[in-house]
Amino acid sequence: MPKSLHDAFALDNLHRAWRWTLTNTDALYKNHFRRTYDAYAAADDKLLNHLRQKLRRDIYEPIDACKIYFPKKTGILRPYTLLCIEDQIVYQALANIIAEQLYPAVRQRYYKETFGHLYAGKRSQFFYRKWQTGYRKFGNAIKDAFSKGYVHRAFFDLTACYDSIDHHVLKHFLEEVGLDDNVISLLLKCLRHWTKADSGKPIYVGHGIPQGPLPSGLLAEVILSHFDRQRGSDRKIKYFRYVDDIRLYAKDEYRLRQMIVELDLLSKSIGLFPQSSKIDIREIRDVTGEIKSPVQ
């Protein structure tokens, strides 16, 4: 068995995945599973051993997910993807391996340019570092840039980022991270079932990551870190990213317009598209208005 797949199925990693699954801070998502979590916890040692045997014997099969929809203010529906407990644990177990591979390449940008979905490490009680700390530092970085004369600001936001991530693109970046082909194959097999379109006859769409489960933020980081690496050579622009919310600050508007074009081309090259209604370039006078509380 290839080492990374062996690591993913190791009992300590499955226990860690189960523990981190329970730490999902999205109460709206967890409320659908509280009784099931309690039931699983009553015999979790035996159940995790049973799951490990299914994975090692290659008889584990992901189950088609159930989707529920919540309306946004615009009237557009936000999908939530409900996975069975075993699928949630497997998803988290695979994400644990991906996080360990990705972390060395991105950690130098933590709290400097990237502020959301920051991996906390194996020894942490939680999968991610506290979002409150990240968002506070995000705001502080914006205030610091403003105080140094970076008073021209641009927003760059992506349309339906989670739903739009192409599985072939994800495979490309997971290979770049150095992930084992067998782990990638299992993950993509799972995503095929977890992102299907709901209908009388399921349609397997080949894109998207499930909204709601904790590991999806990490998969999004695999894709979004491409913007951090390839955002151009103009270091006179302050670049800050909180998940898919990218803020650019400069001392003149012209540089920002150039950078928006570069980010637009970057996004289109990987099958993502900017939300044109949210792209906004202007001079700011009150920096406190730039920082709003995120929805968690």
BALOBA-1460 file (C-alpha; in Angstrom, 3 decimals):
// residues 296
<rec num="1" residu="m" x="0.000" y="0.000" z="0.000"/>
<rec num="2" residu="p" x="1.481" y="3.426" z="-0.928"/>
<rec num="3" residu="k" x="2.700" y="5.305" z="2.130"/>
<rec num="4" residu="s" x="0.318" y="8.260" z="1.960"/>
<rec num="5" residu="l" x="-2.713" y="5.994" z="1.532"/>
<rec num="6" residu="h" x="-1.415" y="3.869" z="4.398"/>
<rec num="7" residu="d" x="-1.134" y="7.048" z="6.492"/>
<rec num="8" residu="a" x="-4.668" y="8.072" z="5.593"/>
<rec num="9" residu="f" x="-6.038" y="4.729" z="6.783"/>
<rec num="10" residu="a" x="-3.906" y="4.545" z="9.916"/>
<rec num="11" residu="l" x="-5.998" y="4.167" z="13.039"/>
<rec num="12" residu="d" x="-4.514" y="7.260" z="14.696"/>
<rec num="13" residu="n" x="-5.407" y="9.346" z="11.640"/>
<rec num="14" residu="l" x="-8.975" y="7.989" z="11.615"/>
<rec num="15" residu="h" x="-9.327" y="8.825" z="15.305"/>
<rec num="16" residu="r" x="-7.961" y="12.304" z="14.620"/>
<rec num="17" residu="a" x="-10.383" y="12.676" z="11.701"/>
<rec num="18" residu="w" x="-13.318" y="11.660" z="13.902"/>
<rec num="19" residu="r" x="-12.242" y="14.069" z="16.650"/>
<rec num="20" residu="w" x="-11.850" y="16.957" z="14.202"/>
<rec num="21" residu="t" x="-15.171" y="16.150" z="12.533"/>
<rec num="22" residu="l" x="-16.821" y="16.872" z="15.869"/>
<rec num="23" residu="t" x="-15.110" y="20.287" z="16.112"/>
<rec num="24" residu="n" x="-16.831" y="21.769" z="13.058"/>
<rec num="25" residu="t" x="-17.875" y="25.260" z="14.203"/>
<rec num="26" residu="d" x="-20.762" y="25.418" z="11.736"/>
<rec num="27" residu="a" x="-23.634" y="24.746" z="14.141"/>
<rec num="28" residu="l" x="-26.188" y="24.831" z="11.329"/>
<rec num="29" residu="y" x="-24.412" y="21.885" z="9.694"/>
<rec num="30" residu="k" x="-23.743" y="19.946" z="12.893"/>
<rec num="31" residu="n" x="-27.355" y="20.212" z="14.042"/>
<rec num="32" residu="h" x="-28.299" y="17.693" z="11.360"/>
<rec num="33" residu="f" x="-26.008" y="15.061" z="12.912"/>
<rec num="34" residu="r" x="-25.953" y="15.574" z="16.677"/>
<rec num="35" residu="r" x="-27.908" y="12.402" z="17.502"/>
<rec num="36" residu="t" x="-25.958" y="10.397" z="14.940"/>
<rec num="37" residu="y" x="-22.658" y="11.673" z="16.360"/>
<rec num="38" residu="d" x="-23.785" y="10.630" z="19.843"/>
<rec num="39" residu="a" x="-24.710" y="7.162" z="18.627"/>
<rec num="40" residu="y" x="-21.408" y="6.729" z="16.780"/>
<rec num="41" residu="a" x="-19.421" y="7.933" z="19.802"/>
<rec num="42" residu="a" x="-20.956" y="5.162" z="21.946"/>
<rec num="43" residu="a" x="-18.902" y="2.583" z="20.012"/>
<rec num="44" residu="d" x="-16.417" y="4.703" z="18.080"/>
<rec num="45" residu="d" x="-13.383" y="2.460" z="18.691"/>
<rec num="46" residu="k" x="-15.061" y="-0.574" z="17.143"/>
<rec num="47" residu="l" x="-16.682" y="1.470" z="14.372"/>
<rec num="48" residu="l" x="-13.414" y="3.165" z="13.399"/>
<rec num="49" residu="n" x="-11.654" y="-0.207" z="13.332"/>
<rec num="50" residu="h" x="-14.422" y="-1.532" z="11.096"/>
<rec num="51" residu="l" x="-14.093" y="1.492" z="8.792"/>
<rec num="52" residu="r" x="-10.328" y="0.998" z="8.641"/>
<rec num="53" residu="q" x="-10.769" y="-2.611" z="7.573"/>
<rec num="54" residu="k" x="-13.148" y="-1.588" z="4.792"/>
<rec num="55" residu="l" x="-10.649" y="1.017" z="3.576"/>
<rec num="56" residu="r" x="-7.695" y="-1.366" z="3.708"/>
<rec num="57" residu="r" x="-9.636" y="-4.118" z="1.903"/>
<rec num="58" residu="d" x="-10.818" y="-1.597" z="-0.726"/>
<rec num="59" residu="i" x="-14.487" y="-2.320" z="-0.085"/>
<rec num="60" residu="y" x="-15.393" y="1.116" z="1.255"/>
<rec num="61" residu="e" x="-17.837" y="2.919" z="-1.058"/>
<rec num="62" residu="p" x="-18.871" y="6.571" z="-0.627"/>
<rec num="63" residu="i" x="-22.594" y="7.242" z="-0.541"/>
<rec num="64" residu="d" x="-24.367" y="9.824" z="-2.696"/>
<rec num="65" residu="a" x="-24.783" y="12.961" z="-0.590"/>
<rec num="66" residu="c" x="-28.021" y="14.683" z="0.317"/>
<rec num="67" residu="k" x="-28.284" y="18.397" z="-0.448"/>
<rec num="68" residu="i" x="-30.391" y="20.983" z="1.305"/>
<rec num="69" residu="y" x="-30.730" y="24.594" z="0.228"/>
<rec num="70" residu="f" x="-30.927" y="27.868" z="2.120"/>
<rec num="71" residu="p" x="-31.969" y="31.120" z="0.444"/>
<rec num="72" residu="k" x="-29.576" y="34.059" z="0.365"/>
<rec num="73" residu="k" x="-30.728" y="37.677" z="0.438"/>
<rec num="74" residu="t" x="-30.491" y="37.734" z="-3.357"/>
<rec num="75" residu="g" x="-32.917" y="34.824" z="-3.663"/>
<rec num="76" residu="i" x="-30.166" y="32.487" z="-4.881"/>
<rec num="77" residu="l" x="-29.950" y="29.217" z="-2.960"/>
<rec num="78" residu="r" x="-26.891" y="28.183" z="-0.927"/>
<rec num="79" residu="p" x="-26.421" y="24.387" z="-0.980"/>
<rec num="80" residu="y" x="-25.407" y="22.399" z="2.086"/>
<rec num="81" residu="t" x="-24.107" y="18.899" z="1.493"/>
<rec num="82" residu="l" x="-24.972" y="16.285" z="4.108"/>
<rec num="83" residu="l" x="-22.569" y="13.337" z="4.202"/>
<rec num="84" residu="c" x="-23.067" y="10.151" z="6.167"/>
<rec num="85" residu="i" x="-20.819" y="9.797" z="9.238"/>
<rec num="86" residu="e" x="-18.360" y="7.367" z="7.637"/>
<rec num="87" residu="d" x="-17.994" y="9.637" z="4.617"/>
<rec num="88" residu="q" x="-17.371" y="12.637" z="6.873"/>
<rec num="89" residu="i" x="-14.586" y="10.739" z="8.646"/>
<rec num="90" residu="v" x="-12.996" y="9.530" z="5.408"/>
<rec num="91" residu="y" x="-13.157" y="13.050" z="3.960"/>
<rec num="92" residu="q" x="-11.447" y="14.441" z="7.055"/>
<rec num="93" residu="a" x="-8.849" y="11.638" z="7.077"/>
<rec num="94" residu="l" x="-7.881" y="12.450" z="3.484"/>
<rec num="95" residu="a" x="-7.844" y="16.173" z="4.269"/>
<rec num="96" residu="n" x="-5.434" y="15.504" z="7.148"/>
<rec num="97" residu="i" x="-2.923" y="14.029" z="4.698"/>
<rec num="98" residu="i" x="-3.409" y="16.884" z="2.241"/>
<rec num="99" residu="a" x="-2.956" y="19.464" z="5.005"/>
<rec num="100" residu="e" x="0.366" y="17.953" z="6.055"/>
<rec num="101" residu="q" x="1.590" y="18.044" z="2.456"/>
<rec num="102" residu="l" x="0.352" y="21.571" z="1.776"/>
<rec num="103" residu="y" x="1.432" y="23.223" z="5.019"/>
<rec num="104" residu="p" x="5.193" y="23.602" z="4.310"/>
<rec num="105" residu="a" x="4.425" y="25.472" z="1.071"/>
<rec num="106" residu="v" x="1.922" y="27.925" z="2.559"/>
<rec num="107" residu="r" x="2.835" y="28.473" z="6.205"/>
<rec num="108" residu="q" x="5.085" y="31.475" z="5.450"/>
<rec num="109" residu="r" x="1.985" y="33.367" z="4.249"/>
<rec num="110" residu="y" x="-0.083" y="32.672" z="7.378"/>
<rec num="111" residu="y" x="-1.188" y="35.915" z="9.060"/>
<rec num="112" residu="k" x="0.749" y="37.917" z="6.463"/>
<rec num="113" residu="e" x="-1.213" y="37.412" z="3.249"/>
<rec num="114" residu="t" x="-3.625" y="34.570" z="4.018"/>
<rec num="115" residu="f" x="-5.879" y="34.586" z="7.061"/>
<rec num="116" residu="g" x="-8.609" y="31.946" z="6.703"/>
<rec num="117" residu="h" x="-8.702" y="28.130" z="6.925"/>
<rec num="118" residu="l" x="-5.220" y="27.961" z="8.411"/>
<rec num="119" residu="y" x="-4.125" y="24.436" z="9.324"/>
<rec num="120" residu="a" x="-3.461" y="24.083" z="13.053"/>
<rec num="121" residu="g" x="-1.288" y="20.949" z="12.961"/>
<rec num="122" residu="k" x="-1.556" y="17.365" z="14.197"/>
<rec num="123" residu="r" x="-1.262" y="18.186" z="17.877"/>
<rec num="124" residu="s" x="-4.050" y="20.743" z="17.874"/>
<rec num="125" residu="q" x="-7.484" y="20.043" z="19.282"/>
<rec num="126" residu="f" x="-8.905" y="21.670" z="16.145"/>
<rec num="127" residu="f" x="-8.197" y="21.216" z="12.434"/>
<rec num="128" residu="y" x="-7.990" y="24.956" z="11.755"/>
<rec num="129" residu="r" x="-6.541" y="27.768" z="13.793"/>
<rec num="130" residu="k" x="-9.170" y="30.011" z="15.364"/>
<rec num="131" residu="w" x="-11.008" y="31.944" z="12.666"/>
<rec num="132" residu="q" x="-11.459" y="34.828" z="15.126"/>
<rec num="133" residu="t" x="-7.676" y="35.244" z="15.377"/>
<rec num="134" residu="g" x="-7.283" y="35.081" z="11.604"/>
<rec num="135" residu="y" x="-9.994" y="37.621" z="10.950"/>
<rec num="136" residu="r" x="-8.663" y="39.991" z="13.599"/>
<rec num="137" residu="k" x="-5.202" y="39.831" z="12.029"/>
<rec num="138" residu="f" x="-6.802" y="40.303" z="8.601"/>
<rec num="139" residu="g" x="-8.335" y="43.537" z="9.855"/>
<rec num="140" residu="n" x="-5.095" y="44.631" z="11.513"/>
<rec num="141" residu="a" x="-3.157" y="44.072" z="8.274"/>
<rec num="142" residu="i" x="-5.653" y="46.264" z="6.405"/>
<rec num="143" residu="k" x="-5.377" y="49.008" z="9.044"/>
<rec num="144" residu="d" x="-1.587" y="48.852" z="8.925"/>
<rec num="145" residu="a" x="-1.547" y="49.168" z="5.120"/>
<rec num="146" residu="f" x="-3.912" y="52.144" z="5.306"/>
<rec num="147" residu="s" x="-1.735" y="53.850" z="7.914"/>
<rec num="148" residu="k" x="1.238" y="53.582" z="5.522"/>
<rec num="149" residu="g" x="-0.554" y="55.363" z="2.694"/>
<rec num="150" residu="y" x="-2.123" y="52.430" z="0.876"/>
<rec num="151" residu="v" x="-5.448" y="54.217" z="0.583"/>
<rec num="152" residu="h" x="-6.673" y="52.843" z="-2.750"/>
<rec num="153" residu="r" x="-8.535" y="49.556" z="-2.376"/>
<rec num="154" residu="a" x="-9.867" y="46.859" z="-4.671"/>
<rec num="155" residu="f" x="-12.110" y="43.902" z="-3.841"/>
<rec num="156" residu="f" x="-11.744" y="40.686" z="-5.850"/>
<rec num="157" residu="d" x="-14.298" y="37.981" z="-5.109"/>
<rec num="158" residu="l" x="-15.058" y="34.708" z="-6.894"/>
<rec num="159" residu="t" x="-18.490" y="33.535" z="-8.012"/>
<rec num="160" residu="a" x="-19.671" y="30.323" z="-6.287"/>
<rec num="161" residu="c" x="-16.089" y="29.324" z="-5.559"/>
<rec num="162" residu="y" x="-16.805" y="26.001" z="-3.821"/>
<rec num="163" residu="d" x="-19.357" y="24.925" z="-6.426"/>
<rec num="164" residu="s" x="-17.110" y="25.841" z="-9.358"/>
<rec num="165" residu="i" x="-13.877" y="24.029" z="-8.479"/>
<rec num="166" residu="d" x="-13.190" y="21.565" z="-11.271"/>
<rec num="167" residu="h" x="-12.016" y="18.131" z="-10.144"/>
<rec num="168" residu="h" x="-9.391" y="17.961" z="-12.901"/>
<rec num="169" residu="v" x="-7.974" y="21.287" z="-11.715"/>
<rec num="170" residu="l" x="-7.998" y="20.045" z="-8.128"/>
<rec num="171" residu="k" x="-6.146" y="16.902" z="-9.247"/>
<rec num="172" residu="h" x="-3.519" y="19.076" z="-10.947"/>
<rec num="173" residu="f" x="-2.822" y="21.089" z="-7.801"/>
<rec num="174" residu="l" x="-2.869" y="18.050" z="-5.518"/>
<rec num="175" residu="e" x="-0.210" y="16.491" z="-7.747"/>
<rec num="176" residu="e" x="1.815" y="19.710" z="-7.457"/>
<rec num="177" residu="v" x="1.585" y="19.470" z="-3.668"/>
<rec num="178" residu="g" x="3.080" y="15.977" z="-3.975"/>
<rec num="179" residu="l" x="0.058" y="13.932" z="-2.975"/>
<rec num="180" residu="d" x="0.063" y="10.240" z="-3.809"/>
<rec num="181" residu="d" x="-1.980" y="9.246" z="-6.892"/>
<rec num="182" residu="n" x="-3.970" y="6.699" z="-4.884"/>
<rec num="183" residu="v" x="-5.087" y="9.315" z="-2.364"/>
<rec num="184" residu="i" x="-6.092" y="11.648" z="-5.189"/>
<rec num="185" residu="s" x="-8.041" y="8.882" z="-6.936"/>
<rec num="186" residu="l" x="-9.958" y="7.997" z="-3.784"/>
<rec num="187" residu="l" x="-10.731" y="11.643" z="-3.053"/>
<rec num="188" residu="l" x="-12.011" y="12.290" z="-6.588"/>
<rec num="189" residu="k" x="-14.106" y="9.125" z="-6.456"/>
<rec num="190" residu="c" x="-15.682" y="10.408" z="-3.249"/>
<rec num="191" residu="l" x="-16.210" y="13.928" z="-4.597"/>
<rec num="192" residu="r" x="-18.044" y="12.496" z="-7.584"/>
<rec num="193" residu="h" x="-20.695" y="11.126" z="-5.214"/>
<rec num="194" residu="w" x="-20.685" y="14.074" z="-2.832"/>
<rec num="195" residu="t" x="-21.180" y="16.768" z="-5.480"/>
<rec num="196" residu="k" x="-23.791" y="15.119" z="-7.683"/>
<rec num="197" residu="a" x="-26.710" y="17.203" z="-8.854"/>
<rec num="198" residu="d" x="-29.972" y="16.314" z="-7.102"/>
<rec num="199" residu="s" x="-32.594" y="14.970" z="-9.451"/>
<rec num="200" residu="g" x="-34.713" y="11.891" z="-9.994"/>
<rec num="201" residu="k" x="-31.706" y="10.367" z="-11.731"/>
<rec num="202" residu="p" x="-28.400" y="11.582" z="-10.218"/>
<rec num="203" residu="i" x="-26.141" y="13.634" z="-12.494"/>
<rec num="204" residu="y" x="-22.439" y="13.422" z="-11.652"/>
<rec num="205" residu="v" x="-21.072" y="16.811" z="-12.557"/>
<rec num="206" residu="g" x="-17.270" y="16.580" z="-12.077"/>
<rec num="207" residu="h" x="-16.911" y="19.879" z="-10.259"/>
<rec num="208" residu="g" x="-17.499" y="21.398" z="-6.841"/>
<rec num="209" residu="i" x="-16.640" y="20.545" z="-3.266"/>
<rec num="210" residu="p" x="-19.326" y="19.943" z="-0.626"/>
<rec num="211" residu="q" x="-20.313" y="22.977" z="1.433"/>
<rec num="212" residu="g" x="-20.680" y="22.285" z="5.133"/>
<rec num="213" residu="p" x="-18.055" y="19.616" z="5.904"/>
<rec num="214" residu="l" x="-14.911" y="20.934" z="7.595"/>
<rec num="215" residu="p" x="-12.324" y="19.608" z="5.063"/>
<rec num="216" residu="s" x="-13.759" y="21.577" z="2.134"/>
<rec num="217" residu="g" x="-12.055" y="24.749" z="3.356"/>
<rec num="218" residu="l" x="-8.710" y="22.976" z="3.083"/>
<rec num="219" residu="l" x="-9.438" y="21.785" z="-0.465"/>
<rec num="220" residu="a" x="-10.382" y="25.349" z="-1.391"/>
<rec num="221" residu="e" x="-7.008" y="26.486" z="-0.029"/>
<rec num="222" residu="v" x="-5.262" y="24.048" z="-2.374"/>
<rec num="223" residu="i" x="-6.829" y="25.968" z="-5.270"/>
<rec num="224" residu="l" x="-6.798" y="29.498" z="-3.841"/>
<rec num="225" residu="s" x="-3.129" y="29.363" z="-2.872"/>
<rec num="226" residu="h" x="-2.507" y="29.498" z="-6.640"/>
<rec num="227" residu="f" x="-3.534" y="33.166" z="-6.484"/>
<rec num="228" residu="d" x="-1.083" y="33.773" z="-3.629"/>
<rec num="229" residu="r" x="1.802" y="32.293" z="-5.622"/>
<rec num="230" residu="q" x="1.011" y="33.755" z="-9.038"/>
<rec num="231" residu="r" x="-0.406" y="37.181" z="-8.264"/>
<rec num="232" residu="g" x="2.311" y="39.085" z="-10.118"/>
<rec num="233" residu="s" x="5.557" y="40.772" z="-9.283"/>
<rec num="234" residu="d" x="4.294" y="44.180" z="-8.171"/>
<rec num="235" residu="r" x="5.160" y="44.161" z="-4.468"/>
<rec num="236" residu="k" x="3.987" y="47.743" z="-4.103"/>
<rec num="237" residu="i" x="0.510" y="46.296" z="-3.796"/>
<rec num="238" residu="k" x="-0.588" y="44.906" z="-0.435"/>
<rec num="239" residu="y" x="-2.374" y="41.608" z="-0.975"/>
<rec num="240" residu="f" x="-4.577" y="40.026" z="1.684"/>
<rec num="241" residu="r" x="-6.847" y="36.977" z="1.291"/>
<rec num="242" residu="y" x="-9.479" y="35.627" z="3.669"/>
<rec num="243" residu="v" x="-10.744" y="32.436" z="1.970"/>
<rec num="244" residu="d" x="-11.955" y="33.710" z="-1.471"/>
<rec num="245" residu="d" x="-12.230" y="37.350" z="-0.370"/>
<rec num="246" residu="i" x="-9.147" y="39.048" z="-1.852"/>
<rec num="247" residu="r" x="-8.318" y="42.636" z="-0.870"/>
<rec num="248" residu="l" x="-5.720" y="44.716" z="-2.691"/>
<rec num="249" residu="y" x="-4.287" y="48.006" z="-1.395"/>
<rec num="250" residu="a" x="-2.029" y="50.419" z="-3.238"/>
<rec num="251" residu="k" x="-0.959" y="54.062" z="-3.230"/>
<rec num="252" residu="d" x="-2.480" y="54.672" z="-6.654"/>
<rec num="253" residu="e" x="-5.467" y="53.315" z="-8.532"/>
<rec num="254" residu="y" x="-3.582" y="52.389" z="-11.709"/>
<rec num="255" residu="r" x="-1.643" y="49.567" z="-10.022"/>
<rec num="256" residu="l" x="-4.874" y="48.103" z="-8.691"/>
<rec num="257" residu="r" x="-6.478" y="47.997" z="-12.124"/>
<rec num="258" residu="q" x="-3.461" y="46.132" z="-13.451"/>
<rec num="259" residu="m" x="-3.629" y="43.617" z="-10.621"/>
<rec num="260" residu="i" x="-7.365" y="43.029" z="-11.101"/>
<rec num="261" residu="v" x="-6.674" y="42.084" z="-14.722"/>
<rec num="262" residu="e" x="-3.926" y="39.672" z="-13.621"/>
<rec num="263" residu="l" x="-6.199" y="38.029" z="-11.057"/>
<rec num="264" residu="d" x="-9.018" y="37.802" z="-13.596"/>
<rec num="265" residu="l" x="-6.757" y="35.966" z="-16.034"/>
<rec num="266" residu="l" x="-5.499" y="33.697" z="-13.254"/>
<rec num="267" residu="s" x="-9.020" y="32.773" z="-12.217"/>
<rec num="268" residu="k" x="-10.145" y="32.041" z="-15.768"/>
<rec num="269" residu="s" x="-7.093" y="29.847" z="-16.348"/>
<rec num="270" residu="i" x="-8.307" y="27.449" z="-13.622"/>
<rec num="271" residu="g" x="-12.030" y="27.582" z="-14.401"/>
<rec num="272" residu="l" x="-13.077" y="30.125" z="-11.771"/>
<rec num="273" residu="f" x="-14.726" y="33.458" z="-12.454"/>
<rec num="274" residu="p" x="-14.746" y="36.753" z="-10.563"/>
<rec num="275" residu="q" x="-17.999" y="38.138" z="-9.251"/>
<rec num="276" residu="s" x="-18.117" y="41.332" z="-11.291"/>
<rec num="277" residu="s" x="-20.746" y="42.972" z="-9.066"/>
<rec num="278" residu="k" x="-18.353" y="42.773" z="-6.112"/>
<rec num="279" residu="i" x="-15.233" y="44.087" z="-7.863"/>
<rec num="280" residu="d" x="-14.889" y="47.586" z="-6.523"/>
<rec num="281" residu="i" x="-11.960" y="50.004" z="-6.781"/>
<rec num="282" residu="r" x="-11.991" y="53.230" z="-4.805"/>
<rec num="283" residu="e" x="-10.070" y="55.466" z="-2.474"/>
<rec num="284" residu="i" x="-10.895" y="54.846" z="1.170"/>
<rec num="285" residu="r" x="-11.072" y="57.499" z="3.870"/>
<rec num="286" residu="d" x="-12.403" y="55.500" z="6.825"/>
<rec num="287" residu="v" x="-10.574" y="52.201" z="7.216"/>
<rec num="288" residu="t" x="-13.017" y="50.905" z="9.845"/>
<rec num="289" residu="g" x="-15.660" y="50.567" z="7.136"/>
<rec num="290" residu="e" x="-13.414" y="48.108" z="5.320"/>
<rec num="291" residu="i" x="-13.666" y="45.437" z="7.993"/>
<rec num="292" residu="k" x="-16.871" y="43.562" z="8.582"/>
<rec num="293" residu="s" x="-17.577" y="40.447" z="10.606"/>
<rec num="294" residu="p" x="-17.524" y="37.300" z="8.454"/>
<rec num="295" residu="v" x="-20.409" y="34.844" z="8.389"/>
<rec num="296" residu="q" x="-19.400" y="31.740" z="10.325"/>
